[in-house]
Amino acid sequence: MVHYTCDMCGKQLLPDEDIRYVVKIEVYTACDAMEMDDDMDEEIEEMEEEGEDDGDACDACDAADPAEMLENGEYKTFRFDLCTKCHEKYLQDPLFLKLWNRTRFSEN
């Protein structure tokens, strides 16, 4: 039998009694964040002027090898199980920004 525990508070989640929520997070490099050299910019401008643009804004991202992205830490997935109470808290502040602001100390 599979046992689930809330990844935020540690509460044991019973299959017959508790509702379990799943949070999945993907982290990867945004295509527009990739640096392009001046030669590449000129080639793109020439293609746009000639009307050769096929609407695909980032061929470099399509050409990236998924295994290589995993090795380099450019792609990572996370999966968390949450109880009802923690699910509600998570939806209110998914990046925990309020918690960060509260724990900062003033500079005296």
N, C-alpha and C positions, 0 to 999 in steps of 0.2 A: 504494500500500500504506500502511496506517495504522500509525504507530509510536507505541508507548506508553512512557511513562517514569514511574517511581514518583515521586509527588509529595512524598514525604517524604525519600528518600535520593538521588533522581536517577538510579537504576539504569535502564538501558535494558531494557525488558521484551520479550523475543522471543516472538512468537505461538506458535511450535511448542514452545518449551522452558519458558517461565515461566508460572506461574499468576498471573493478575491479579485483584485484588480491587477492588471499587468501593465507595466510601463516599459516601453521599448525606446531606446535612444540610439540614434546613429550619429557618429561623428566622422566627417570626412572633409577633405580639402575642397573648398569652393573653386569652381573653374575660373571665375573672374579674379581670384586671388593669385593665380599663376602669373609669374613674371614673363613678359615677352620682350625680346630684344627689338631694337629699332628696325632691323631687317624684316622681322615678322610683321610689324606694324605696317611697313611699306607694302608688303605683299598683300595684306588684308585690304588696304586702301585700293590697290590696283585691282583686286578681284571685285570689290564693290563697284568701282568705276566701270568695269567691263560687264557687270551684271552676272558674274559667275557665282555669287554667294547663294548657297543652297539653303540658307536659313539656319544652318548649324553653327552656332556661335563659338563652339569650342571643340574642334576636332582633337586637340591635344588631350582633353579629358577622356574622350572616347578611346583614344589609343593607349591610355594608361592600363598597365597590367594589374588586375585585381590582387594577384598574389604579391606583387611588388608593393602595392599600396599597403597591404597588411603588414609586410615586413618593415616598412618605413614608418609605421604608426600613423599613416594618413587616413586609415579607415578603421573604426572600432565600433562595436555594438555593445549595448548594455541591456539587461533585462532584469526588472525588479518586480516582486510580488508585494502588493500593499493591501492592508486591511481597509475597511470602510473609513475609519477615522483618519488614517494617514493619507488615504486617497483624497479626501476633502482638503486636507492641509496642502497636499502637493498641488492640487488644482489652483489653490489660492496664490501660491508662490512657487512655481515649478523650478526656478533657478535659485531659490533661497536667497534672493536679494534682500529681503526684509531682515533676515537673520544676519547677513553680512553687515548691514548698516547698523544693526543693534550692537554688534560685538566690536565695532571700531572704537578706539579710544581717542579722546581729544588730545591734541598736542599742547602740553602746558609749557 
